[in-house]
Amino acid sequence: MTKPTYILTHDIGTTSNKTCLYKIDDHIELVESDIEEYALYTLPNGGVEQEAAEWWGAVCCATKNVLQRSGISPAEIKGMAFCAQMQGFIPVDKEGNVLRNPMSYMDHRATAQIERGLHHGFPRINGWNLYKTLRSVQITGGLSASVKDPVWKYWWMRDNEPEKFAQLYKWLDVNDYLIMRCTGKFTMGVDSAHATFMCDTRPNKVGWHEGICKMFAVDMEHLPPLVQATDVVGELTKEAAEDLGLVEGILVFGGGGDLSLISVGAGCFDLYDTHIYTGTSGWVVATVDKRMTDIGGMVASILGAIPGWYNYIAEQETAGRCLQWVRDHLALDEIGIYLQQNPSEDEEEKLESLYDLLNREISQVSAGANGVIFTPWLHGNRSPFEDPFARGMFFNIGLETGKRELIRAVLEGVAYHQRWMLEQVETRIPYQETVRFVGGGAQSEVWAQILADVTGRRIEVIENAQNVGTVGAAIVCAVGLGILDEFQDAASYVRIAKAFEPQAAHQAVYERNFVVYKALYKQNKNLFHQLNKEVGA
């Protein structure tokens, strides 16, 4: 029998890192895992930052915990990869020192920069400079049309922190920074490069594009060499190995962004396979074989981990984050009591307790939350409309409305938005009868059933849905090590835990509420702007 291979993977999310140790032979088996949290710093000017040292500290701590509990020798680990949040901006100097706190994908302080860089000139389309828009779409397959896109963070630093900017050597994304900490190599994954929209993504031309960089005033010297997900970027250095409790020389693969590797971990290997992800943020992604762009719907395709394939994505800024808001502000009394009685639980067990509570409490409320509708735009929105000023609200509260209705309305509101994004994606791809549901939110059977009822689709939840990003990273390592010949060979690794069929009895109420849900943004857009327009100025 072939000796199993051990792979170590890390999922760097918005507020925590999850490290997973996998054993791979004829299937993939989770041996041990650990979660370590870190802070997300929200600033009054629209800035959202993190500390790179906290990322690295979480990775090191989780790795040591996993090794200690598993009993696996570090010498048995053959490969390592990261799955990380995307569209961050991490500026580093020649020694790899971070010049300022990393700016998160949620950062929207660069309103003046996008206004100057994209909204000036005549003629314009959707408020954007027509020439820049058409040229960018032609070359990159997309456009930096969101204030949260990395190029505007680059501009913001240049405008506001010129002394630090003068020391800039390379601009990295989160995955790239952590690879650099492990190997000393400055690189960027092709998926993160695509998401900068400075990269030529036409077939056989993938690479930084001089004309686009010049058009958006980006110095190409600041952009690192590109790598594929399955490329060996380097070996674990002695210093990094000591920090992590590992051995020097472990192969470190290119890995990728959460979007890319979650698509792999969800088992979306065939044309038009579609999944819905609910983590801190959320999205709808379809696997496609060519570049696609829907400027009006804010949907674009990004190069994925599988060579020659793209992920066609509609993004939701806050999805599972809304559930965290529920935990902290609506259900804290009940959950606080429960956790006080179980002080030994780790973070993952606490989350499981939260889902158990939600399943129990929300199931007592009828579909449609007795007419209450929640909008999950707690930090603005990206698709199918881009608006950093949009915010969450409860609509149609009455004297009889209780906490359970409010909590159910939050889960339904996230599902309404995911249906909206799914329908926007399907203006360019065939209708999908079956959609896979992954991420932390997929741990809730109630939420999965709500998603099936709201979308009218069969919803498949995969095994270990909360670990989907690390599964994708493990598959990347397996392909890179030659254990698998190609990604499609991993199809048997991804198993369905449970499927949820839409219930006809709930169709009418969800159709009614969905129509109202979409109207709420249109009718309140100007009011959101009046209240929040100073944010990020």
N, C-alpha and C positions, 0 to 999 in steps of 0.2 A: 504494500500500500504506500502511496506517495506521502512523504512527510509533509504535514501542513505548514503553511507560511503565515507568519504573524505580521500584521500591518497596523501601524498606529496612525490614527487620523484625528483631526481637530476641527471643530465647527465653531468659528469665531462669529458669534451673533452680535446683536445690538447691545445686549446687556449681560451676556455670559458666554463662556467658552465651554464646550462639551468635548472631552477627549474620550475616544473609543478605541479599544484594542480588539481587533478582529482576527479570527483564525479562518484561513481560506484553504479549502481542498476541493471537494466536489460541490460544496456549497459554502455560504458565508455565515459565520457564527460570531455573535457578539460575546466576547470573553469577559470584559469589564468596562465600566465607563465611570466618568466623574464630571460633575458640573462645578465651575467656579465663576462667580459673578464679578462684575466690575461696573463702574459708574458711567452714566451718560450725563454730561453737563450741558444744561440748557441755559443759554445766555439771553438777556433781555433784548438784544439787537437781532434776534433770529438765528444766532449761532448755536450749533449743536456740536459739541466736541467730546473727545475721549482722550485718555492718556495711553500712549503706546506702551509705557512700562507696565501698566495694569493688564494690558493684553498679554504681554510676555509673562508676567507673573502668574496669571491665571493658567496659561498653557503649561508652565513649569510645575505649578502646584498640582494640577489635574494629572499630568503625566506621572509624577511621582506616586500619587495616590493610586492610580490605575495599576502601576507596576507592583506596588506593595500588596494590593489586595488580590491581584491575579496570580502572583507567584511566578510569573513568566520572567525569564532572564532577559535583560536588555540586549544581550548578544543574539537572541533569537529573532529580534525584530529586523525585517529585511527592507522595509520601506516606510515612508512617512509622507503625508500630504495634508494640506489645509483646504478647508471649505470656508470661505469668509464672506461677510457682508461686502457689498460692492459700492462703487462710486464714492469712496472716501478719497481724501486728499491728504497724503502724508509726505511732506517735504523733508528731505534729508540732505546732509552735507556729504562730503567725500568719504568721511569715516563711517557713514551710516547713522550719525546722530540726528534725531528728530529736531527740526528747527522751531517748531511750534506744535501745540496740541493738534493731533489729527482732526480734520474737519469731517464730520459724519455725512453720510448720504442724506440725512435729514436737515442739514445746515442750509438755511435759506436767507442768509444775511446779504448776499451779493446782488441785491435788487438793482443798485445803481450800476453795477458792472454789466449785467445782462441787458439793461436798458441801453447803455452806451454801445455795447458790442453787437447787439442783435436787432434792436428795435428802431434804429436810426436808418435813414436813407429812404429813397423812393425808387420804384414802387415797393409796397409791402404786401405780404400775404399773412393773414391771421395776426397782423401786427409785427411780423418779422421781416427783415430785409430780404427782398425777393431773391436777389442774386446769391447772397450767402446761403439762403435756404436751399435753393435748387442745386447749387454747387456741392453743398455738404451732403445732401441726399444722394446725389449722383455718385460721389466718391465713397462716402462712409456708410451709406444706407440709412442715415438718420440725421439728427440735428440736436445740438445742445440747446433745446428749447425750454428747458426747465431751469429756474434759478438755482436748483439744487445740483445741477450737473457740474462735474469737477472743474471744467475750464473756468467757470466763473469764480470758483474758490481760488484758483490760481491767480486770476485777475485781482481778486479781493486782497490777497496777500501782497501782491506787487504794489497795489495802491496804498495799503494801510500799514504794511510792515516792510518798508523798502530795505532796511538794514538786514533783516533776516532773509529777505528774498535774494539779496546779493550773494548770500552764502549757499543758495540752492544748487545742489548737484543733480539730484534726480527727484522726479515726482512719482510716487508709488501709490498703489492701492493697498488695502489691508493685507490681502494674501501675499502680495509681493514684499511688503515690509517684513512679515514673519518669515518668509523664505530667506530674506536677506539676513535676518537674525540667526537663522540656522546655518547658512552656507557662506555668508559674506558676499554673495552675488547680487548685483542689482539687475533685476529683470521685471517684466510685466507680462502677465498672462494675456493671451489674445482676446479673451472675453472682456477683461477689464480695459484693455486697449480699445476695443470696439466701443465700449461704453463711454469713452472720453470723446468720441466722434472726431478724433484727430487722425484716425487710422483708415487707410484704404482697405476696404473689406471685400472688394470685388474678387471673384475667383482667380487664383494664381497671382494676385497682386497684394496680398496681405502685408501691410507694413505701414509705418508712419508716413503720412503724405505731406510733402514739403509745402505744396500750395495751400492746403487746408490749414496747416500750422501757421503759415504766414498770414492767411486771411483772418485768423483768430489770435494773432499776435502771441503765439507760443514758440518759445525757443526750443528747437528740436534737440539741442544738447541736454535739455532737461528730461528727455524721454528715454527710458531704458530699452535694451533689446527685448524682443518678444519671444515668448516660449509657449509651447503647446501644453495641454494638461498632462499628457503622458511623458513629456520630456524629463530626463534627469537633469535638474538644474545644478545640482552639486551634491556633495557629501556633508553630513553633519560635522561641523568643526569641533575641535577639542573643547573650546570655550562653551559653545552651545550645549554640547553633550554633558558637560559638568553642571550647567544650569538645569538641564532637564532630567538628570539622573539616567542618561542613556550612554551609549558607547559611541565613540568617534567613528565616522565612516558610513553611517546609515544613509541610504539613498533618499534624497528629498526630491519629490516629483513636483511638476508645475502646478498640479491641483487646479484650483479655480475659484470663481465666485460662487456664492450660494445658489444663485439662479442656475448656473451651468451644472453643478454637481447634484443639486436636488432633482433636476430633470433626469439625470442618470440614475440616481438612487430611487426615483419613482418608477423606473423601468420604462421610460418613454423612449424607446429605441426605433419605433416605426414612424413613417410619415403621418403627420397630423395627430399623433398621440398627444393628449392634452392633460395637464394636471393643474390643480388649484392648491396653492400653498398658503397656509395660515400659520405664520410665526409672529414675531413682533410686527413685521410688515406683512404684506400679502401680495399675491399676484396670480394671474392666469397665464399659463405658458403652453404654446403648441410647438411641437417639433416640425420644422419645415426644411425644405431642401434648397431654398433660395432666399435672397434678401427680400424683406417686405417692410413697407413703411406706411403707416396711416397717420399722417400729420394731424389731421383734425381730431382723431380719437386718441392721440398721444400713445400710439402703439408702434413698436419698432422691433426689428429682429437683431439679435446679438449672436455673434459667433459662440458656439458651444464647445463642450469638451470633445464631442464626436467630430472628427475631421469631415469637412464638407457639409455639415448640418448647422442650422441656426435655431435659436430659440426665439419665437415670436411672442413678445411679452407685453402685457398690460399690468401696470404696477398700482398697488394700493398702499398708501403711506403708513397707515395704522390699521392693523387687523387684530392679531393677538394682543397688541398693545392696548386695545380697547378692553380686552378681558382683564389685563393687569389693572386697568383703571377701575373696572368693576370690583376686582378684589380689594383694591385700596380704598375705594370711596363708597361702594354700595354694600359690599358683603363683609367688610372688615370685622364687624362685631362677631358674626357667626364663625368666620374662618379663624379669627384671632383666638377665640375660645378653643377651637379644635386644635390648633397648632400648639397652644399652651399646654394641652393635655398630652402632646406627643413631641416633646422637645428634642428627641433623638433623631427625628426625621431629617434626611438631607433634602436639598432643594428639589430634586426630582420627585421625591416622595410627597413633598408639600404640593407640588403641581398636580400630582395624581390625586391628592386629597381634594384639591380645588375642583378638578374635573368631576370627581365623585359627587361632591356637593352640588355642583351645577346640574349634573344629570338628575339628581334626586329632586332638587327644588324646581328647576325649570320645567320638568315633565308634568308638573301640576298646573301649568298655565297653558291655555288653549293656543293653537296656532294663530299667529297674527298679533299676539300679545295684547289682546282686547283693544286693538286699534292704535296702540302706541307704536310710533316709529322712531328709530334712532339713526342718526347720520354719523358714520364712523370717521369723520374727517378731523380727528383731534389735532393733527399737525399739518393741515392742508391736504391736498390730493394731487395725484399725477395723471391717472387715466380713469375714465375716458375724457376727463377734463383736467387741465393743469391750473391749479389755483392754490397758492400758498396761504391765501387769506381765509379759505373755507374752514369751518369749524364744526364740531359735533353739536348735536342738539337732540332733545327728546321732544317729539311733536304729538299733540293730542292727549296730554295727561288729563285725567279727570279725578274727581274726589275718590273714586273707587280704585284708582291705580295704586298698586302696591309694589314692593321691592322686587317680587318675583316677575311681575310684568316688565319692569324696567330692565332687569337682567336678561330676560328672554328677548326683549326688543333690541338689546345690544348685539346678541348673537345673530338675530335675524337681519339687523342693519348691515353687519359685515357680509352676510350672505346675499342681501340685495345688491350690494356693490359688486360682489364677485360675479353675480349673474350679469350685471351691466357690463362688466369687463369681458366676460365670456361671450356675450352677444356681439360686442365690438370686435373681438378677435375673429369671430365667425363671419364677419363681413368679408374676410379674405380667405378663409379656409372652410371646408365642408362642415356641416353640423355634426357634432359629436354626441352620440347616444350615451356613451360612457366616459366619465371623467374621473381621474384619480385624485384623491384628497390626501395631502401629506402635511407634515409639520405638527407642532404641538397641539393645534386646534383639532387635529384629526383624532386625538385621544378621547374626545368627547363624542359618544355615540349620539347624544341629543343634537349636537352641532352638525354631525354628519347627516343625520336625518333631516334637519332643517335645510341644509344645503341641497339635498336631493329634492325636497319639496319645493323650495324656492326656484331652483333651476329647471326642474322637470327632467333631470337626468339620473341615470344610474350612477351612484357614487361609490367608487371602490377605495377602501382604506387598506393600505399595505401594512404588512407586519412591521412593527417598530417604526411607525410613521414619524415619531419624534426624532429618530436618528437618521432620517433620510439623507441629510447632507453628508454625514460621515460614511454612510454606505456608498454614496456616489464617489467619495474620495478613495475608499477602499477599492472600488472597482477600477478607478483610474490607476491605482498602484498595481492592481492585478494585471491590467493590460500592459502597463509600462514594464513590469517584470517578466512578461511573456507567459504568465500563468493562463491568461486568456488571449486568444488570437485577435479578437475584436470585441467591441462593446456589446454587440448583439449576443455574444456568447454568455453574457451575464443575465440574460432574461430569466433563467431558472433561479437566480439568486433572489429575485424580487417576488415575493409571494403575497397574495391577497388575504388579508385577515378577515374582512367582512365587507359585504356589499349592501348598499341601501337603495331601495327602489322608491321613486316618488309616490306619495299617497294621493290619490285622486280627490279624497275628501277635503284636502287642504288647498287645492289648486285655486279655487275662486278667491279665497281671502288673500292669498299671496299675490295673485295677479292684481287685485285691487290695491294692496299696499305698495306693490312695486311701482305702479303708475304714480302714486302719491310721492313715493320716495324720490323718484327722478325729478318730479316737479319741485320738490323742496329746494334743490340747488338753484334751479333757474329763477325761482321766485325770491330767493334770499341772497343771490350773488352780490348785488350792489350793497346790501346791508352788511354782509361779511366784509366787503372792501372798506366801508365807512368805519367799521369798528377796528379793523386790524391792519389798515394800510400803512401805519407808521412802523409796524414790526419789520425789522430788517433794513430800515432806511439808513 
